[in-house]
């Protein structure tokens, strides 16, 4: 035996079902956006998938340094202190490191650039991955051109360069005060 509700109760039940589906769907969408935002911040601040360490010695353990350039400059916050900026060139990897007071155990990264597939990147977005994979993983970029896509998080940005629709270079510009 089938029980039929009066028309107003069927409309109310349908409206409640629709409203609850909408609310839960919106909450799921908000959670997805939050997760995407967190993912973007993680990727823009440290999207490479290998440990750089905390010192110049740690950087040297990444592989054979092909060449390096060092320069000094005054620290903008500590009068009389000279800091060192050092760019290390590996096969397919360039790291711009900053050492306050020339303390080689106090590594701050200024930028990281990857140009070869052999260097792992989070979410599978290494050199050679498609532009579509980048968009699927990180969403729409903050800025884009035919050959680049720039994503910015809270305090740093990453720029993907593309050739024929595939990643050819990834550069992280990291906030350094």
HELIX and SHEET records of a PDB file:
HELIX    1   1 UNK A    7  UNK A   46  1                                  40    
HELIX    2   2 UNK A   56  UNK A   60  1                                   5    
HELIX    3   3 UNK A  100  UNK A  102  5                                   3    
HELIX    4   4 UNK A  122  UNK A  124  5                                   3    
HELIX    5   5 UNK A  131  UNK A  138  1                                   8    
SHEET    1   A 8 UNK A  67  UNK A  74  0                                        
SHEET    2   A 8 UNK A  82  UNK A  90 -1                                        
SHEET    3   A 8 UNK A  93  UNK A  99 -1                                        
SHEET    4   A 8 UNK A 107  UNK A 114 -1                                        
SHEET    5   A 8 UNK A 166  UNK A 174 -1                                        
SHEET    6   A 8 UNK A 156  UNK A 163 -1                                        
SHEET    7   A 8 UNK A 148  UNK A 152 -1                                        
SHEET    8   A 8 UNK A 143  UNK A 144 -1                                        
END                                                                             
